[in-house]
Amino acid sequence: MSSPQENMEQTSATVSTDTSANANITNTMSPEDMLTQGQTPPYLQPRFLGALGSWKTIEPLDDTNWVAWKAHMISMFRVNRVWGHCDGTAIPPPISDPNGFDEWSTADEVAKLLITGNIKFLQHVHVSQASTAKQMRENLTAVHEIRGQQSITALRRTLYHTKAVEGDDIVAHVNKMRSHQATLHQMGSIVNDEDFKSILVSSLPVTWDVFTASYLGSQTGTGTGTGTTMKSQELVALIRDEYNRRKTVPGFDEGTRDEMSSSMTMAAQTTKRPKGKKRA
């Protein structure tokens, strides 16, 4: 039979083991797990606050990426449970509730740190005088909302008016067009696959007209055999392969290209003309 002292030692060891296990679980839990399990908000946990500097957007806010930055930041605010401090729905408690007011102030400081840690140096002028996260967001929105739409319009115009000329590196040209499309997508302006194909084909030199028409005219996917419309990725691959093939053709210089352009255009557009009536 165990003595009272031995029982106390066993109980103490069990409690110590359970406490250690709980500590290990807490230390390995992600912030998202803490949220889903209803634990203390992240901004009240010292360990979590120490990691605030690691919460980063893909690119800090500048004058060109407002739409993408805003979407990423909203997700970041929500994960940290401070979105209400940015949209104004989190009302500060009265001063008579010091504990509640301290918690609200801590959460607001977290939101402010998330904002200032994800904007470029020149953007700090817009938030330096703001006293709350809500004021910071409102200041940035006032500066960038219209400018963001202007940037989208300018980039769309660039995409539609980018043209390759004879002698250009067609692979580099296609990559530039893809880059414009990807940037627009990041800004929240989608250029769908059909539109991009049309823009890309119209941006190529005239010597490519017959080549692209032979594929686009069939509107058949390569490799699927299902008769589906060709994807832009397939078209890009075909253009790249054709450009690399043309580079290996001996004597395929500027003069040859110009001559081929004229002959291809004439062959594609030749039609029989009606004979004129004889004069009486």
Secondary structure, 3 states (H helix, E strand, C coil): CCCHHHHHHHHHHHHHHHHHHHHHHHHHCCHHHHHHCCCCCHHHCHHHHCCHHHCCCCCCECCCCHHHHHHHHHHHHHHCCCHHHHHCCCCCCCCCCHHHHHHHHHHHHHHHHHHHCCECHHHHHHCCCCCCHHHHHHHHHHHHHHHHHHHHHHHHHHHHHCCCCCCCCHHHHHHHHHHHHHHHHHCCCCCCHHHHHHHHHHCCCHHHHHHHHHHHCCCCCCCCCCCCCCCHHHHHHHHHHHHHHHHCCCCCCHHHHHHHHHHHHHHHHCCCCCCCCCCC
